[in-house]
Amino acid sequence: MSVFLADEQDDPIDAEPLRRLAEMVLEEERFPDDTEVTLLFVGEDQIATYNDRFMHREGATDVLAFPIEHLKPGVVPDRKRGGPPLHLGDVVIAPSYVRVHAEAAGVPFNGELSLLVVHGLLHLLGYDHQEDKEADEMEHRERQLLAQAGRLQA
């Protein structure tokens, strides 16, 4: 797995465990070793710009996912042998936004960051939460993966 990580913001985070968590998610979802994703940590102004430009929503948010492939949950796409690596897309997270909302909700900041890494990756893998059934499936898989990583919040 290749999880490219870029930390382009000022809120102090321990990014390496988040990169390893992303690798674990891809392994557990049975994606091939040459799968690539990008985790990008940005400030609130930058994520607000992305949110407006790409999602047509105003203001900052916690996480955005930009899938390249159109995948179905639990289904690894067929690929040609010897072909290029499978690049799934980018997950963009605003730690300062997450910190404020985690504190307001009384949940640990690092736990919330872990949840958002998993959440964003699952979006890249085809999971969604537009319908109740989809949301239940996605939340269930998030809990499974976080528990397996020892990061499930009480």
C-alpha positions as a printed NumPy array, in Angstrom:
array([[  0.   ,   0.   ,   0.   ],
       [  1.147,   3.497,  -0.729],
       [ -0.482,   6.107,   1.442],
       [  0.934,   9.48 ,   0.507],
       [  0.615,  11.93 ,   3.365],
       [  0.926,  15.703,   3.177],
       [  0.529,  17.899,   6.249],
       [  0.005,  21.439,   4.983],
       [ -1.484,  23.004,   8.098],
       [ -0.415,  24.324,  11.52 ],
       [ -2.413,  22.222,  14.003],
       [ -0.011,  19.688,  15.571],
       [ -0.959,  16.11 ,  14.73 ],
       [  0.775,  12.75 ,  14.886],
       [  0.334,  11.866,  11.23 ],
       [  2.284,   8.602,  10.986],
       [ -0.256,   6.511,  12.971],
       [ -2.974,   7.894,  10.693],
       [ -1.002,   6.818,   7.625],
       [ -0.636,   3.313,   9.111],
       [ -4.365,   3.254,   9.887],
       [ -5.09 ,   4.062,   6.235],
       [ -2.841,   1.181,   5.148],
       [ -4.677,  -1.175,   7.496],
       [ -8.066,  -0.13 ,   6.093],
       [ -6.919,  -0.846,   2.546],
       [ -5.474,  -4.206,   3.589],
       [ -8.66 ,  -5.17 ,   5.435],
       [-10.72 ,  -4.195,   2.401],
       [ -8.448,  -6.566,   0.426],
       [ -7.021,  -4.03 ,  -1.982],
       [ -3.803,  -4.972,  -3.805],
       [ -0.388,  -3.972,  -2.484],
       [  0.1  ,  -1.382,  -5.214],
       [ -3.017,   0.586,  -4.224],
       [ -2.407,   4.3  ,  -3.702],
       [ -4.293,   6.995,  -1.78 ],
       [ -3.43 ,  10.461,  -0.568],
       [ -4.164,  11.848,   2.898],
       [ -3.951,  15.625,   2.91 ],
       [ -4.183,  17.661,   6.108],
       [ -5.065,  21.313,   5.49 ],
       [ -6.236,  24.397,   7.334],
       [ -9.834,  25.521,   7.597],
       [ -9.489,  28.173,   4.891],
       [ -8.162,  25.602,   2.429],
       [-10.85 ,  22.996,   3.134],
       [-13.504,  25.724,   2.888],
       [-12.118,  26.588,  -0.555],
       [-12.256,  22.906,  -1.605],
       [-15.741,  22.533,  -0.133],
       [-17.001,  25.516,  -2.119],
       [-15.152,  24.713,  -5.343],
       [-15.809,  20.994,  -5.571],
       [-18.857,  20.309,  -3.387],
       [-20.637,  23.651,  -3.903],
       [-21.064,  24.013,  -0.138],
       [-20.09 ,  27.083,   1.82 ],
       [-17.677,  27.01 ,   4.757],
       [-15.195,  24.664,   6.329],
       [-15.872,  21.011,   7.043],
       [-14.011,  18.174,   8.706],
       [-13.322,  15.779,   5.82 ],
       [-13.716,  15.63 ,   2.063],
       [-13.134,  12.582,  -0.121],
       [-12.32 ,  12.786,  -3.812],
       [-12.593,   9.309,  -5.348],
       [-11.051,   8.598,  -8.725],
       [-12.677,   5.212,  -9.225],
       [-16.409,   4.546,  -8.914],
       [-16.311,   1.549,  -6.595],
       [-18.892,  -0.564,  -4.803],
       [-18.402,  -1.322,  -1.099],
       [-16.54 ,  -4.576,  -0.58 ],
       [-15.685,  -5.005,  -4.271],
       [-12.09 ,  -4.704,  -5.458],
       [-11.999,  -3.697,  -9.138],
       [-10.55 ,  -6.074, -11.712],
       [ -7.261,  -4.874, -13.101],
       [ -4.993,  -5.894, -15.922],
       [ -1.98 ,  -7.846, -14.762],
       [  1.116,  -5.649, -14.836],
       [ -0.995,  -2.517, -15.248],
       [ -0.518,   0.764, -13.406],
       [ -1.097,   1.028,  -9.664],
       [ -4.664,   1.514,  -8.511],
       [ -4.964,   5.125,  -7.321],
       [ -8.214,   5.535,  -5.399],
       [ -8.176,   9.277,  -4.747],
       [ -7.626,  11.81 ,  -1.996],
       [ -8.918,  12.302,   1.529],
       [ -8.646,  15.886,   2.793],
       [ -8.995,  16.609,   6.522],
       [ -8.911,  19.906,   8.453],
       [ -7.466,  19.063,  11.911],
       [ -8.193,  22.494,  13.426],
       [-11.863,  22.137,  12.481],
       [-11.89 ,  18.589,  13.856],
       [-10.254,  19.719,  17.126],
       [-12.904,  22.377,  17.803],
       [-15.778,  20.   ,  17.095],
       [-14.223,  17.105,  19.03 ],
       [-13.807,  19.338,  22.086],
       [-17.408,  20.576,  21.783],
       [-18.652,  16.981,  21.532],
       [-16.426,  15.808,  24.385],
       [-14.624,  13.193,  22.291],
       [-10.87 ,  12.662,  21.987],
       [ -9.26 ,  14.594,  19.14 ],
       [ -7.058,  11.699,  17.997],
       [-10.027,   9.353,  18.024],
       [-12.025,  11.749,  15.888],
       [ -9.125,  12.106,  13.441],
       [ -8.918,   8.309,  13.2  ],
       [-12.647,   8.082,  12.528],
       [-12.392,  10.685,   9.77 ],
       [ -9.472,   8.91 ,   8.093],
       [-11.51 ,   5.693,   8.026],
       [-14.66 ,   7.556,   6.955],
       [-12.886,   9.329,   4.104],
       [-11.227,   6.129,   2.906],
       [-14.522,   4.272,   2.938],
       [-15.949,   6.99 ,   0.695],
       [-13.084,   6.324,  -1.736],
       [-14.011,   2.628,  -1.591],
       [-17.617,   3.269,  -2.59 ],
       [-19.339,   3.528,   0.791],
       [-21.859,   6.322,   1.243],
       [-24.419,   7.563,   3.765],
       [-27.106,   9.197,   1.635],
       [-29.672,   6.506,   2.445],
       [-30.296,   5.053,   5.918],
       [-29.281,   1.539,   4.85 ],
       [-26.035,   2.849,   3.321],
       [-25.31 ,   4.916,   6.431],
       [-25.835,   1.896,   8.691],
       [-23.497,  -0.209,   6.542],
       [-20.826,   2.493,   6.483],
       [-21.017,   3.169,  10.232],
       [-20.85 ,  -0.56 ,  10.965],
       [-17.725,  -0.929,   8.817],
       [-16.158,   2.147,  10.461],
       [-16.683,   0.619,  13.906],
       [-15.25 ,  -2.718,  12.78 ],
       [-12.116,  -1.141,  11.355],
       [-11.568,   1.197,  14.293],
       [-12.023,  -1.689,  16.741],
       [ -9.536,  -3.78 ,  14.812],
       [ -7.036,  -0.913,  14.968],
       [ -7.671,  -0.488,  18.7  ],
       [ -9.102,   2.984,  18.152],
       [-12.809,   2.516,  18.793],
       [-14.127,   5.368,  20.947],
       [-16.305,   4.454,  23.907]])
